[in-house]
Amino acid sequence: MTYPMMQHIPLKSAYLCQDCNCIGNCREQCPACASSVLLNLSCVLDREPETAASAETLSVPRFYPHSVGKLTAMVA
C-alpha cells in the first residue's frame, strides 16, 4: 500500500477549493482543478484560544426560571 506524501501548509496560506474540496496553497487557482473559487481557511479557522474564564461563562445558563416570578410580581 502506498501513502501520499504528507505536506505542511500553514493556515495563513491554505485555500479550500469550493468546486473540488481540495486544499492548496495557491490563492489564484486550485492546483487540482484550476478553479478560481477559493476560500482562505485562516479567515474561518484562525481564532484566539479559549480561556478558562470564557469557557465558564458559556456553561452558565442564560435563563433562570425563578427570576421570572419575581419580575412578574414587580410588573403587576
mmJSON file of the N, C-alpha and C atoms, coordinates in Angstrom:
{"data_MODEL":{"atom_site":{
"group_PDB":["ATOM","ATOM","ATOM","ATOM","ATOM","ATOM","ATOM","ATOM","ATOM","ATOM","ATOM","ATOM","ATOM","ATOM","ATOM","ATOM","ATOM","ATOM","ATOM","ATOM","ATOM","ATOM","ATOM","ATOM","ATOM","ATOM","ATOM","ATOM","ATOM","ATOM","ATOM","ATOM","ATOM","ATOM","ATOM","ATOM","ATOM","ATOM","ATOM","ATOM","ATOM","ATOM","ATOM","ATOM","ATOM","ATOM","ATOM","ATOM","ATOM","ATOM","ATOM","ATOM","ATOM","ATOM","ATOM","ATOM","ATOM","ATOM","ATOM","ATOM","ATOM","ATOM","ATOM","ATOM","ATOM","ATOM","ATOM","ATOM","ATOM","ATOM","ATOM","ATOM","ATOM","ATOM","ATOM","ATOM","ATOM","ATOM","ATOM","ATOM","ATOM","ATOM","ATOM","ATOM","ATOM","ATOM","ATOM","ATOM","ATOM","ATOM","ATOM","ATOM","ATOM","ATOM","ATOM","ATOM","ATOM","ATOM","ATOM","ATOM","ATOM","ATOM","ATOM","ATOM","ATOM","ATOM","ATOM","ATOM","ATOM","ATOM","ATOM","ATOM","ATOM","ATOM","ATOM","ATOM","ATOM","ATOM","ATOM","ATOM","ATOM","ATOM","ATOM","ATOM","ATOM","ATOM","ATOM","ATOM","ATOM","ATOM","ATOM","ATOM","ATOM","ATOM","ATOM","ATOM","ATOM","ATOM","ATOM","ATOM","ATOM","ATOM","ATOM","ATOM","ATOM","ATOM","ATOM","ATOM","ATOM","ATOM","ATOM","ATOM","ATOM","ATOM","ATOM","ATOM","ATOM","ATOM","ATOM","ATOM","ATOM","ATOM","ATOM","ATOM","ATOM","ATOM","ATOM","ATOM","ATOM","ATOM","ATOM","ATOM","ATOM","ATOM","ATOM","ATOM","ATOM","ATOM","ATOM","ATOM","ATOM","ATOM","ATOM","ATOM","ATOM","ATOM","ATOM","ATOM","ATOM","ATOM","ATOM","ATOM","ATOM","ATOM","ATOM","ATOM","ATOM","ATOM","ATOM","ATOM","ATOM","ATOM","ATOM","ATOM","ATOM","ATOM","ATOM","ATOM","ATOM","ATOM","ATOM","ATOM","ATOM","ATOM","ATOM","ATOM","ATOM","ATOM","ATOM","ATOM","ATOM","ATOM","ATOM","ATOM","ATOM","ATOM","ATOM","ATOM"],
"id":[1,2,3,4,5,6,7,8,9,10,11,12,13,14,15,16,17,18,19,20,21,22,23,24,25,26,27,28,29,30,31,32,33,34,35,36,37,38,39,40,41,42,43,44,45,46,47,48,49,50,51,52,53,54,55,56,57,58,59,60,61,62,63,64,65,66,67,68,69,70,71,72,73,74,75,76,77,78,79,80,81,82,83,84,85,86,87,88,89,90,91,92,93,94,95,96,97,98,99,100,101,102,103,104,105,106,107,108,109,110,111,112,113,114,115,116,117,118,119,120,121,122,123,124,125,126,127,128,129,130,131,132,133,134,135,136,137,138,139,140,141,142,143,144,145,146,147,148,149,150,151,152,153,154,155,156,157,158,159,160,161,162,163,164,165,166,167,168,169,170,171,172,173,174,175,176,177,178,179,180,181,182,183,184,185,186,187,188,189,190,191,192,193,194,195,196,197,198,199,200,201,202,203,204,205,206,207,208,209,210,211,212,213,214,215,216,217,218,219,220,221,222,223,224,225,226,227,228],
"type_symbol":["N","C","C","N","C","C","N","C","C","N","C","C","N","C","C","N","C","C","N","C","C","N","C","C","N","C","C","N","C","C","N","C","C","N","C","C","N","C","C","N","C","C","N","C","C","N","C","C","N","C","C","N","C","C","N","C","C","N","C","C","N","C","C","N","C","C","N","C","C","N","C","C","N","C","C","N","C","C","N","C","C","N","C","C","N","C","C","N","C","C","N","C","C","N","C","C","N","C","C","N","C","C","N","C","C","N","C","C","N","C","C","N","C","C","N","C","C","N","C","C","N","C","C","N","C","C","N","C","C","N","C","C","N","C","C","N","C","C","N","C","C","N","C","C","N","C","C","N","C","C","N","C","C","N","C","C","N","C","C","N","C","C","N","C","C","N","C","C","N","C","C","N","C","C","N","C","C","N","C","C","N","C","C","N","C","C","N","C","C","N","C","C","N","C","C","N","C","C","N","C","C","N","C","C","N","C","C","N","C","C","N","C","C","N","C","C","N","C","C","N","C","C","N","C","C","N","C","C"],
"label_atom_id":["N","CA","C","N","CA","C","N","CA","C","N","CA","C","N","CA","C","N","CA","C","N","CA","C","N","CA","C","N","CA","C","N","CA","C","N","CA","C","N","CA","C","N","CA","C","N","CA","C","N","CA","C","N","CA","C","N","CA","C","N","CA","C","N","CA","C","N","CA","C","N","CA","C","N","CA","C","N","CA","C","N","CA","C","N","CA","C","N","CA","C","N","CA","C","N","CA","C","N","CA","C","N","CA","C","N","CA","C","N","CA","C","N","CA","C","N","CA","C","N","CA","C","N","CA","C","N","CA","C","N","CA","C","N","CA","C","N","CA","C","N","CA","C","N","CA","C","N","CA","C","N","CA","C","N","CA","C","N","CA","C","N","CA","C","N","CA","C","N","CA","C","N","CA","C","N","CA","C","N","CA","C","N","CA","C","N","CA","C","N","CA","C","N","CA","C","N","CA","C","N","CA","C","N","CA","C","N","CA","C","N","CA","C","N","CA","C","N","CA","C","N","CA","C","N","CA","C","N","CA","C","N","CA","C","N","CA","C","N","CA","C","N","CA","C","N","CA","C","N","CA","C","N","CA","C","N","CA","C","N","CA","C","N","CA","C"],
"label_alt_id":[null,null,null,null,null,null,null,null,null,null,null,null,null,null,null,null,null,null,null,null,null,null,null,null,null,null,null,null,null,null,null,null,null,null,null,null,null,null,null,null,null,null,null,null,null,null,null,null,null,null,null,null,null,null,null,null,null,null,null,null,null,null,null,null,null,null,null,null,null,null,null,null,null,null,null,null,null,null,null,null,null,null,null,null,null,null,null,null,null,null,null,null,null,null,null,null,null,null,null,null,null,null,null,null,null,null,null,null,null,null,null,null,null,null,null,null,null,null,null,null,null,null,null,null,null,null,null,null,null,null,null,null,null,null,null,null,null,null,null,null,null,null,null,null,null,null,null,null,null,null,null,null,null,null,null,null,null,null,null,null,null,null,null,null,null,null,null,null,null,null,null,null,null,null,null,null,null,null,null,null,null,null,null,null,null,null,null,null,null,null,null,null,null,null,null,null,null,null,null,null,null,null,null,null,null,null,null,null,null,null,null,null,null,null,null,null,null,null,null,null,null,null,null,null,null,null,null,null],
"label_comp_id":["MET","MET","MET","THR","THR","THR","TYR","TYR","TYR","PRO","PRO","PRO","MET","MET","MET","MET","MET","MET","GLN","GLN","GLN","HIS","HIS","HIS","ILE","ILE","ILE","PRO","PRO","PRO","LEU","LEU","LEU","LYS","LYS","LYS","SER","SER","SER","ALA","ALA","ALA","TYR","TYR","TYR","LEU","LEU","LEU","CYS","CYS","CYS","GLN","GLN","GLN","ASP","ASP","ASP","CYS","CYS","CYS","ASN","ASN","ASN","CYS","CYS","CYS","ILE","ILE","ILE","GLY","GLY","GLY","ASN","ASN","ASN","CYS","CYS","CYS","ARG","ARG","ARG","GLU","GLU","GLU","GLN","GLN","GLN","CYS","CYS","CYS","PRO","PRO","PRO","ALA","ALA","ALA","CYS","CYS","CYS","ALA","ALA","ALA","SER","SER","SER","SER","SER","SER","VAL","VAL","VAL","LEU","LEU","LEU","LEU","LEU","LEU","ASN","ASN","ASN","LEU","LEU","LEU","SER","SER","SER","CYS","CYS","CYS","VAL","VAL","VAL","LEU","LEU","LEU","ASP","ASP","ASP","ARG","ARG","ARG","GLU","GLU","GLU","PRO","PRO","PRO","GLU","GLU","GLU","THR","THR","THR","ALA","ALA","ALA","ALA","ALA","ALA","SER","SER","SER","ALA","ALA","ALA","GLU","GLU","GLU","THR","THR","THR","LEU","LEU","LEU","SER","SER","SER","VAL","VAL","VAL","PRO","PRO","PRO","ARG","ARG","ARG","PHE","PHE","PHE","TYR","TYR","TYR","PRO","PRO","PRO","HIS","HIS","HIS","SER","SER","SER","VAL","VAL","VAL","GLY","GLY","GLY","LYS","LYS","LYS","LEU","LEU","LEU","THR","THR","THR","ALA","ALA","ALA","MET","MET","MET","VAL","VAL","VAL","ALA","ALA","ALA"],
"label_asym_id":["A","A","A","A","A","A","A","A","A","A","A","A","A","A","A","A","A","A","A","A","A","A","A","A","A","A","A","A","A","A","A","A","A","A","A","A","A","A","A","A","A","A","A","A","A","A","A","A","A","A","A","A","A","A","A","A","A","A","A","A","A","A","A","A","A","A","A","A","A","A","A","A","A","A","A","A","A","A","A","A","A","A","A","A","A","A","A","A","A","A","A","A","A","A","A","A","A","A","A","A","A","A","A","A","A","A","A","A","A","A","A","A","A","A","A","A","A","A","A","A","A","A","A","A","A","A","A","A","A","A","A","A","A","A","A","A","A","A","A","A","A","A","A","A","A","A","A","A","A","A","A","A","A","A","A","A","A","A","A","A","A","A","A","A","A","A","A","A","A","A","A","A","A","A","A","A","A","A","A","A","A","A","A","A","A","A","A","A","A","A","A","A","A","A","A","A","A","A","A","A","A","A","A","A","A","A","A","A","A","A","A","A","A","A","A","A","A","A","A","A","A","A","A","A","A","A","A","A"],
"label_entity_id":["1","1","1","1","1","1","1","1","1","1","1","1","1","1","1","1","1","1","1","1","1","1","1","1","1","1","1","1","1","1","1","1","1","1","1","1","1","1","1","1","1","1","1","1","1","1","1","1","1","1","1","1","1","1","1","1","1","1","1","1","1","1","1","1","1","1","1","1","1","1","1","1","1","1","1","1","1","1","1","1","1","1","1","1","1","1","1","1","1","1","1","1","1","1","1","1","1","1","1","1","1","1","1","1","1","1","1","1","1","1","1","1","1","1","1","1","1","1","1","1","1","1","1","1","1","1","1","1","1","1","1","1","1","1","1","1","1","1","1","1","1","1","1","1","1","1","1","1","1","1","1","1","1","1","1","1","1","1","1","1","1","1","1","1","1","1","1","1","1","1","1","1","1","1","1","1","1","1","1","1","1","1","1","1","1","1","1","1","1","1","1","1","1","1","1","1","1","1","1","1","1","1","1","1","1","1","1","1","1","1","1","1","1","1","1","1","1","1","1","1","1","1","1","1","1","1","1","1"],
"label_seq_id":[1,1,1,2,2,2,3,3,3,4,4,4,5,5,5,6,6,6,7,7,7,8,8,8,9,9,9,10,10,10,11,11,11,12,12,12,13,13,13,14,14,14,15,15,15,16,16,16,17,17,17,18,18,18,19,19,19,20,20,20,21,21,21,22,22,22,23,23,23,24,24,24,25,25,25,26,26,26,27,27,27,28,28,28,29,29,29,30,30,30,31,31,31,32,32,32,33,33,33,34,34,34,35,35,35,36,36,36,37,37,37,38,38,38,39,39,39,40,40,40,41,41,41,42,42,42,43,43,43,44,44,44,45,45,45,46,46,46,47,47,47,48,48,48,49,49,49,50,50,50,51,51,51,52,52,52,53,53,53,54,54,54,55,55,55,56,56,56,57,57,57,58,58,58,59,59,59,60,60,60,61,61,61,62,62,62,63,63,63,64,64,64,65,65,65,66,66,66,67,67,67,68,68,68,69,69,69,70,70,70,71,71,71,72,72,72,73,73,73,74,74,74,75,75,75,76,76,76],
"pdbx_PDB_ins_code":[null,null,null,null,null,null,null,null,null,null,null,null,null,null,null,null,null,null,null,null,null,null,null,null,null,null,null,null,null,null,null,null,null,null,null,null,null,null,null,null,null,null,null,null,null,null,null,null,null,null,null,null,null,null,null,null,null,null,null,null,null,null,null,null,null,null,null,null,null,null,null,null,null,null,null,null,null,null,null,null,null,null,null,null,null,null,null,null,null,null,null,null,null,null,null,null,null,null,null,null,null,null,null,null,null,null,null,null,null,null,null,null,null,null,null,null,null,null,null,null,null,null,null,null,null,null,null,null,null,null,null,null,null,null,null,null,null,null,null,null,null,null,null,null,null,null,null,null,null,null,null,null,null,null,null,null,null,null,null,null,null,null,null,null,null,null,null,null,null,null,null,null,null,null,null,null,null,null,null,null,null,null,null,null,null,null,null,null,null,null,null,null,null,null,null,null,null,null,null,null,null,null,null,null,null,null,null,null,null,null,null,null,null,null,null,null,null,null,null,null,null,null,null,null,null,null,null,null],
"Cartn_x":[0.845,0.0,0.889,0.576,1.35,0.564,1.269,0.66,1.1,0.2,0.606,1.605,2.474,3.461,2.756,3.032,2.417,3.035,2.198,2.679,2.199,2.996,2.671,2.293,1.067,0.614,0.199,0.885,0.476,-0.954,-1.676,-3.076,-3.267,-2.356,-2.496,-2.401,-1.791,-1.689,-2.458,-3.412,-4.226,-5.547,-5.855,-7.074,-7.874,-9.175,-10.077,-10.776,-10.679,-11.395,-12.837,-13.765,-15.169,-15.782,-15.017,-15.506,-15.131,-13.872,-13.438,-13.055,-13.225,-12.934,-11.498,-10.56,-9.136,-8.538,-7.487,-6.794,-5.44,-5.132,-3.849,-3.299,-2.129,-1.509,-1.408,-2.162,-2.178,-3.474,-3.371,-4.587,-5.228,-4.57,-5.1,-6.037,-5.607,-6.433,-6.074,-7.022,-6.847,-5.802,-4.835,-3.837,-4.404,-5.568,-6.147,-7.056,-7.937,-8.927,-8.871,-7.982,-7.78,-8.96,-9.816,-10.931,-10.416,-11.125,-10.734,-11.659,-12.539,-13.462,-12.792,-12.016,-11.222,-11.619,-11.481,-11.782,-10.525,-10.069,-8.903,-9.309,-8.686,-9.084,-8.722,-7.74,-7.385,-8.501,-9.296,-10.43,-11.492,-11.591,-12.63,-12.109,-10.896,-10.407,-9.488,-8.866,-7.917,-8.68,-8.512,-9.198,-8.313,-8.677,-7.939,-8.255,-7.274,-7.555,-8.567,-9.434,-10.467,-9.86,-10.145,-9.624,-10.584,-10.124,-10.956,-12.127,-11.918,-12.994,-14.113,-13.764,-14.806,-15.512,-14.833,-15.469,-16.506,-16.222,-17.173,-18.421,-18.261,-19.424,-20.322,-19.759,-20.568,-21.393,-20.911,-21.62,-22.693,-22.736,-23.738,-25.06,-26.161,-27.459,-27.815,-28.408,-28.76,-30.161,-30.968,-32.345,-32.562,-33.031,-33.3,-34.8,-35.524,-36.977,-37.454,-36.687,-37.129,-37.132,-36.362,-36.326,-37.557,-38.198,-39.367,-40.519,-40.699,-41.764,-41.598,-40.369,-40.114,-40.413,-40.013,-40.249,-41.748,-42.473,-43.908,-44.629,-44.202,-44.81,-44.514,-43.34,-42.969,-43.764,-44.082,-44.803,-46.276,-46.835,-48.279,-48.594],
"Cartn_y":[-1.177,0.0,1.239,2.164,3.398,4.52,5.423,6.564,7.839,8.807,10.071,10.795,11.567,12.31,13.401,13.458,14.449,15.81,16.829,18.177,19.082,20.082,21.063,22.367,22.833,24.109,24.978,26.092,26.991,27.489,27.706,28.097,29.401,30.338,31.63,31.498,30.432,30.249,29.02,28.55,27.397,27.881,27.398,27.778,26.536,26.569,25.47,25.762,24.836,24.966,24.553,25.425,25.138,24.297,24.043,23.178,21.716,21.455,20.061,19.673,20.598,20.338,19.924,20.463,20.226,21.45,21.239,22.335,22.508,23.747,24.062,25.348,25.749,26.959,28.063,27.961,28.975,29.769,31.098,31.897,32.297,32.024,32.397,31.336,30.059,28.976,27.667,26.748,25.445,24.631,24.041,23.225,21.916,21.492,20.23,20.406,21.439,21.57,22.919,23.8,25.119,26.067,25.791,26.677,27.917,29.009,30.227,30.519,29.583,29.746,29.177,30.035,29.594,30.336,29.665,30.231,30.163,31.312,31.34,30.756,29.67,28.972,29.723,30.61,31.345,32.302,32.767,33.639,32.885,31.592,30.787,30.08,29.544,28.674,29.348,30.457,31.104,31.886,31.515,32.182,32.16,33.001,33.064,31.827,31.319,30.179,30.563,29.622,29.869,29.824,30.821,30.848,30.138,29.835,29.143,30.019,31.332,32.238,32.283,32.337,32.387,31.042,29.957,28.639,28.523,29.136,29.097,29.907,31.045,31.873,31.199,30.368,29.669,28.562,27.999,26.89,27.359,28.649,29.174,29.336,28.843,29.001,30.48,30.83,32.219,32.546,31.564,31.789,31.156,31.944,31.45,31.532,30.413,30.434,31.073,30.97,31.537,33.068,33.684,35.14,35.683,34.901,35.356,35.64,34.833,35.055,36.383,36.718,37.987,39.161,39.062,40.145,40.299,39.194,39.255,39.935,39.65,40.268,41.767,42.167,43.577,44.355,43.744,44.407,44.544,43.531,43.523,44.452],
"Cartn_z":[0.0,0.0,0.0,-0.861,-0.911,-0.242,0.364,1.026,0.329,0.207,-0.398,0.503,-0.112,0.646,1.464,2.749,3.617,3.341,3.34,3.108,4.229,4.499,5.533,4.846,5.09,4.541,5.715,5.941,7.031,6.811,7.892,7.805,7.034,7.186,6.507,4.995,4.5,3.052,2.569,3.352,2.965,2.37,1.188,0.48,0.135,0.404,0.102,-1.211,-2.144,-3.41,-3.176,-3.508,-3.276,-4.385,-5.438,-6.514,-6.287,-5.899,-5.764,-4.33,-3.354,-1.943,-1.676,-2.432,-2.193,-1.511,-0.749,-0.091,-0.758,-1.092,-1.705,-1.127,-1.605,-1.087,-2.146,-3.195,-4.24,-4.123,-4.04,-3.872,-5.192,-6.303,-7.615,-8.19,-8.129,-8.657,-7.974,-7.965,-7.326,-8.093,-7.408,-8.104,-8.658,-8.16,-8.619,-9.828,-9.79,-10.87,-11.594,-11.193,-11.802,-11.6,-10.627,-10.323,-9.591,-9.731,-9.027,-7.835,-7.493,-6.374,-5.123,-4.446,-3.309,-2.045,-0.913,0.39,1.246,1.732,2.612,3.963,4.369,5.587,6.856,6.812,8.024,8.427,7.48,7.814,8.603,8.386,9.023,10.274,10.212,11.28,12.291,11.936,12.834,13.898,15.141,16.241,17.476,18.417,19.669,20.512,21.252,22.128,23.196,23.533,24.529,25.912,26.728,28.091,29.029,30.22,31.2,31.622,31.733,32.155,31.119,29.841,28.822,28.705,28.995,28.962,30.083,31.238,32.349,32.028,31.376,31.073,30.043,29.176,28.203,28.84,29.962,30.58,31.559,31.893,32.819,32.084,32.643,31.979,31.837,30.728,30.476,30.976,31.27,31.682,33.041,33.976,35.32,35.567,35.597,35.741,37.042,38.14,39.408,39.375,38.505,38.402,37.699,36.871,36.121,37.069,38.089,39.06,39.775,40.155,40.826,39.901,38.638,37.696,37.406,37.326,37.078,38.247,39.453,40.631,40.662,40.212,40.227,39.173,38.034,36.958,37.316,37.983,38.305,39.402],
"occupancy":[1.0,1.0,1.0,1.0,1.0,1.0,1.0,1.0,1.0,1.0,1.0,1.0,1.0,1.0,1.0,1.0,1.0,1.0,1.0,1.0,1.0,1.0,1.0,1.0,1.0,1.0,1.0,1.0,1.0,1.0,1.0,1.0,1.0,1.0,1.0,1.0,1.0,1.0,1.0,1.0,1.0,1.0,1.0,1.0,1.0,1.0,1.0,1.0,1.0,1.0,1.0,1.0,1.0,1.0,1.0,1.0,1.0,1.0,1.0,1.0,1.0,1.0,1.0,1.0,1.0,1.0,1.0,1.0,1.0,1.0,1.0,1.0,1.0,1.0,1.0,1.0,1.0,1.0,1.0,1.0,1.0,1.0,1.0,1.0,1.0,1.0,1.0,1.0,1.0,1.0,1.0,1.0,1.0,1.0,1.0,1.0,1.0,1.0,1.0,1.0,1.0,1.0,1.0,1.0,1.0,1.0,1.0,1.0,1.0,1.0,1.0,1.0,1.0,1.0,1.0,1.0,1.0,1.0,1.0,1.0,1.0,1.0,1.0,1.0,1.0,1.0,1.0,1.0,1.0,1.0,1.0,1.0,1.0,1.0,1.0,1.0,1.0,1.0,1.0,1.0,1.0,1.0,1.0,1.0,1.0,1.0,1.0,1.0,1.0,1.0,1.0,1.0,1.0,1.0,1.0,1.0,1.0,1.0,1.0,1.0,1.0,1.0,1.0,1.0,1.0,1.0,1.0,1.0,1.0,1.0,1.0,1.0,1.0,1.0,1.0,1.0,1.0,1.0,1.0,1.0,1.0,1.0,1.0,1.0,1.0,1.0,1.0,1.0,1.0,1.0,1.0,1.0,1.0,1.0,1.0,1.0,1.0,1.0,1.0,1.0,1.0,1.0,1.0,1.0,1.0,1.0,1.0,1.0,1.0,1.0,1.0,1.0,1.0,1.0,1.0,1.0,1.0,1.0,1.0,1.0,1.0,1.0,1.0,1.0,1.0,1.0,1.0,1.0],
"B_iso_or_equiv":[0.0,0.0,0.0,0.0,0.0,0.0,0.0,0.0,0.0,0.0,0.0,0.0,0.0,0.0,0.0,0.0,0.0,0.0,0.0,0.0,0.0,0.0,0.0,0.0,0.0,0.0,0.0,0.0,0.0,0.0,0.0,0.0,0.0,0.0,0.0,0.0,0.0,0.0,0.0,0.0,0.0,0.0,0.0,0.0,0.0,0.0,0.0,0.0,0.0,0.0,0.0,0.0,0.0,0.0,0.0,0.0,0.0,0.0,0.0,0.0,0.0,0.0,0.0,0.0,0.0,0.0,0.0,0.0,0.0,0.0,0.0,0.0,0.0,0.0,0.0,0.0,0.0,0.0,0.0,0.0,0.0,0.0,0.0,0.0,0.0,0.0,0.0,0.0,0.0,0.0,0.0,0.0,0.0,0.0,0.0,0.0,0.0,0.0,0.0,0.0,0.0,0.0,0.0,0.0,0.0,0.0,0.0,0.0,0.0,0.0,0.0,0.0,0.0,0.0,0.0,0.0,0.0,0.0,0.0,0.0,0.0,0.0,0.0,0.0,0.0,0.0,0.0,0.0,0.0,0.0,0.0,0.0,0.0,0.0,0.0,0.0,0.0,0.0,0.0,0.0,0.0,0.0,0.0,0.0,0.0,0.0,0.0,0.0,0.0,0.0,0.0,0.0,0.0,0.0,0.0,0.0,0.0,0.0,0.0,0.0,0.0,0.0,0.0,0.0,0.0,0.0,0.0,0.0,0.0,0.0,0.0,0.0,0.0,0.0,0.0,0.0,0.0,0.0,0.0,0.0,0.0,0.0,0.0,0.0,0.0,0.0,0.0,0.0,0.0,0.0,0.0,0.0,0.0,0.0,0.0,0.0,0.0,0.0,0.0,0.0,0.0,0.0,0.0,0.0,0.0,0.0,0.0,0.0,0.0,0.0,0.0,0.0,0.0,0.0,0.0,0.0,0.0,0.0,0.0,0.0,0.0,0.0,0.0,0.0,0.0,0.0,0.0,0.0],
"pdbx_formal_charge":[null,null,null,null,null,null,null,null,null,null,null,null,null,null,null,null,null,null,null,null,null,null,null,null,null,null,null,null,null,null,null,null,null,null,null,null,null,null,null,null,null,null,null,null,null,null,null,null,null,null,null,null,null,null,null,null,null,null,null,null,null,null,null,null,null,null,null,null,null,null,null,null,null,null,null,null,null,null,null,null,null,null,null,null,null,null,null,null,null,null,null,null,null,null,null,null,null,null,null,null,null,null,null,null,null,null,null,null,null,null,null,null,null,null,null,null,null,null,null,null,null,null,null,null,null,null,null,null,null,null,null,null,null,null,null,null,null,null,null,null,null,null,null,null,null,null,null,null,null,null,null,null,null,null,null,null,null,null,null,null,null,null,null,null,null,null,null,null,null,null,null,null,null,null,null,null,null,null,null,null,null,null,null,null,null,null,null,null,null,null,null,null,null,null,null,null,null,null,null,null,null,null,null,null,null,null,null,null,null,null,null,null,null,null,null,null,null,null,null,null,null,null,null,null,null,null,null,null],
"auth_seq_id":[1,1,1,2,2,2,3,3,3,4,4,4,5,5,5,6,6,6,7,7,7,8,8,8,9,9,9,10,10,10,11,11,11,12,12,12,13,13,13,14,14,14,15,15,15,16,16,16,17,17,17,18,18,18,19,19,19,20,20,20,21,21,21,22,22,22,23,23,23,24,24,24,25,25,25,26,26,26,27,27,27,28,28,28,29,29,29,30,30,30,31,31,31,32,32,32,33,33,33,34,34,34,35,35,35,36,36,36,37,37,37,38,38,38,39,39,39,40,40,40,41,41,41,42,42,42,43,43,43,44,44,44,45,45,45,46,46,46,47,47,47,48,48,48,49,49,49,50,50,50,51,51,51,52,52,52,53,53,53,54,54,54,55,55,55,56,56,56,57,57,57,58,58,58,59,59,59,60,60,60,61,61,61,62,62,62,63,63,63,64,64,64,65,65,65,66,66,66,67,67,67,68,68,68,69,69,69,70,70,70,71,71,71,72,72,72,73,73,73,74,74,74,75,75,75,76,76,76],
"auth_comp_id":["MET","MET","MET","THR","THR","THR","TYR","TYR","TYR","PRO","PRO","PRO","MET","MET","MET","MET","MET","MET","GLN","GLN","GLN","HIS","HIS","HIS","ILE","ILE","ILE","PRO","PRO","PRO","LEU","LEU","LEU","LYS","LYS","LYS","SER","SER","SER","ALA","ALA","ALA","TYR","TYR","TYR","LEU","LEU","LEU","CYS","CYS","CYS","GLN","GLN","GLN","ASP","ASP","ASP","CYS","CYS","CYS","ASN","ASN","ASN","CYS","CYS","CYS","ILE","ILE","ILE","GLY","GLY","GLY","ASN","ASN","ASN","CYS","CYS","CYS","ARG","ARG","ARG","GLU","GLU","GLU","GLN","GLN","GLN","CYS","CYS","CYS","PRO","PRO","PRO","ALA","ALA","ALA","CYS","CYS","CYS","ALA","ALA","ALA","SER","SER","SER","SER","SER","SER","VAL","VAL","VAL","LEU","LEU","LEU","LEU","LEU","LEU","ASN","ASN","ASN","LEU","LEU","LEU","SER","SER","SER","CYS","CYS","CYS","VAL","VAL","VAL","LEU","LEU","LEU","ASP","ASP","ASP","ARG","ARG","ARG","GLU","GLU","GLU","PRO","PRO","PRO","GLU","GLU","GLU","THR","THR","THR","ALA","ALA","ALA","ALA","ALA","ALA","SER","SER","SER","ALA","ALA","ALA","GLU","GLU","GLU","THR","THR","THR","LEU","LEU","LEU","SER","SER","SER","VAL","VAL","VAL","PRO","PRO","PRO","ARG","ARG","ARG","PHE","PHE","PHE","TYR","TYR","TYR","PRO","PRO","PRO","HIS","HIS","HIS","SER","SER","SER","VAL","VAL","VAL","GLY","GLY","GLY","LYS","LYS","LYS","LEU","LEU","LEU","THR","THR","THR","ALA","ALA","ALA","MET","MET","MET","VAL","VAL","VAL","ALA","ALA","ALA"],
"auth_asym_id":["A","A","A","A","A","A","A","A","A","A","A","A","A","A","A","A","A","A","A","A","A","A","A","A","A","A","A","A","A","A","A","A","A","A","A","A","A","A","A","A","A","A","A","A","A","A","A","A","A","A","A","A","A","A","A","A","A","A","A","A","A","A","A","A","A","A","A","A","A","A","A","A","A","A","A","A","A","A","A","A","A","A","A","A","A","A","A","A","A","A","A","A","A","A","A","A","A","A","A","A","A","A","A","A","A","A","A","A","A","A","A","A","A","A","A","A","A","A","A","A","A","A","A","A","A","A","A","A","A","A","A","A","A","A","A","A","A","A","A","A","A","A","A","A","A","A","A","A","A","A","A","A","A","A","A","A","A","A","A","A","A","A","A","A","A","A","A","A","A","A","A","A","A","A","A","A","A","A","A","A","A","A","A","A","A","A","A","A","A","A","A","A","A","A","A","A","A","A","A","A","A","A","A","A","A","A","A","A","A","A","A","A","A","A","A","A","A","A","A","A","A","A","A","A","A","A","A","A"],
"auth_atom_id":["N","CA","C","N","CA","C","N","CA","C","N","CA","C","N","CA","C","N","CA","C","N","CA","C","N","CA","C","N","CA","C","N","CA","C","N","CA","C","N","CA","C","N","CA","C","N","CA","C","N","CA","C","N","CA","C","N","CA","C","N","CA","C","N","CA","C","N","CA","C","N","CA","C","N","CA","C","N","CA","C","N","CA","C","N","CA","C","N","CA","C","N","CA","C","N","CA","C","N","CA","C","N","CA","C","N","CA","C","N","CA","C","N","CA","C","N","CA","C","N","CA","C","N","CA","C","N","CA","C","N","CA","C","N","CA","C","N","CA","C","N","CA","C","N","CA","C","N","CA","C","N","CA","C","N","CA","C","N","CA","C","N","CA","C","N","CA","C","N","CA","C","N","CA","C","N","CA","C","N","CA","C","N","CA","C","N","CA","C","N","CA","C","N","CA","C","N","CA","C","N","CA","C","N","CA","C","N","CA","C","N","CA","C","N","CA","C","N","CA","C","N","CA","C","N","CA","C","N","CA","C","N","CA","C","N","CA","C","N","CA","C","N","CA","C","N","CA","C","N","CA","C","N","CA","C","N","CA","C","N","CA","C","N","CA","C"],
"pdbx_PDB_model_num":[1,1,1,1,1,1,1,1,1,1,1,1,1,1,1,1,1,1,1,1,1,1,1,1,1,1,1,1,1,1,1,1,1,1,1,1,1,1,1,1,1,1,1,1,1,1,1,1,1,1,1,1,1,1,1,1,1,1,1,1,1,1,1,1,1,1,1,1,1,1,1,1,1,1,1,1,1,1,1,1,1,1,1,1,1,1,1,1,1,1,1,1,1,1,1,1,1,1,1,1,1,1,1,1,1,1,1,1,1,1,1,1,1,1,1,1,1,1,1,1,1,1,1,1,1,1,1,1,1,1,1,1,1,1,1,1,1,1,1,1,1,1,1,1,1,1,1,1,1,1,1,1,1,1,1,1,1,1,1,1,1,1,1,1,1,1,1,1,1,1,1,1,1,1,1,1,1,1,1,1,1,1,1,1,1,1,1,1,1,1,1,1,1,1,1,1,1,1,1,1,1,1,1,1,1,1,1,1,1,1,1,1,1,1,1,1,1,1,1,1,1,1,1,1,1,1,1,1]
}}}
